[in-house]
Amino acid sequence: MNEVLAFFMEYREAIFIIILSIFLGIEVISHVPSVLHTPLMSGANAIHGVVIIGAIIVMGHAHNLLSMILGFIAVVLGTLNVVGGFVVTDRMLEMFKKKKTKK
């Protein structure tokens, strides 16, 4: 328990910034109109691509098994997020295409 408290006291500024970022992100995302959802999702996919690259770099510099496992999980989850985002974006864009009529 003392280690946990020492960790929070040592990194309290970073923890506060992360908590405030979470609240700010929730507030911003909740006010996004649905018209902007598709472009924002495409941007988020690009950001998650950068996260995947970062996770691969971290895995390359891993010195122990825990770092390797966490890096692998980050790569897998980031990849799922990117692929899922592109699938949802593609489905949303399909809604705006004109239907082909049979003659």
Contacts in CASP RR format, 6 or more apart in sequence:
PFRMAT RR
TARGET T0000
AUTHOR 0000-0000-0000
METHOD contacts of the structure
MODEL  1
MNEVLAFFMEYREAIFIIILSIFLGIEVISHVPSVLHTPLMSGANAIHGV
VIIGAIIVMGHAHNLLSMILGFIAVVLGTLNVVGGFVVTDRMLEMFKKKK
TKK
8 15 0 8 1.000
32 40 0 8 1.000
37 92 0 8 1.000
38 89 0 8 1.000
38 92 0 8 1.000
38 93 0 8 1.000
41 85 0 8 1.000
41 88 0 8 1.000
41 89 0 8 1.000
41 92 0 8 1.000
42 89 0 8 1.000
44 85 0 8 1.000
45 81 0 8 1.000
45 82 0 8 1.000
45 85 0 8 1.000
45 86 0 8 1.000
45 89 0 8 1.000
48 78 0 8 1.000
48 81 0 8 1.000
48 82 0 8 1.000
49 78 0 8 1.000
49 82 0 8 1.000
51 74 0 8 1.000
51 78 0 8 1.000
52 74 0 8 1.000
52 75 0 8 1.000
52 78 0 8 1.000
52 79 0 8 1.000
52 82 0 8 1.000
55 71 0 8 1.000
55 74 0 8 1.000
55 75 0 8 1.000
55 78 0 8 1.000
56 75 0 8 1.000
58 67 0 8 1.000
58 70 0 8 1.000
58 71 0 8 1.000
58 74 0 8 1.000
59 67 0 8 1.000
59 68 0 8 1.000
59 71 0 8 1.000
59 72 0 8 1.000
59 75 0 8 1.000
62 68 0 8 1.000
62 71 0 8 1.000
END
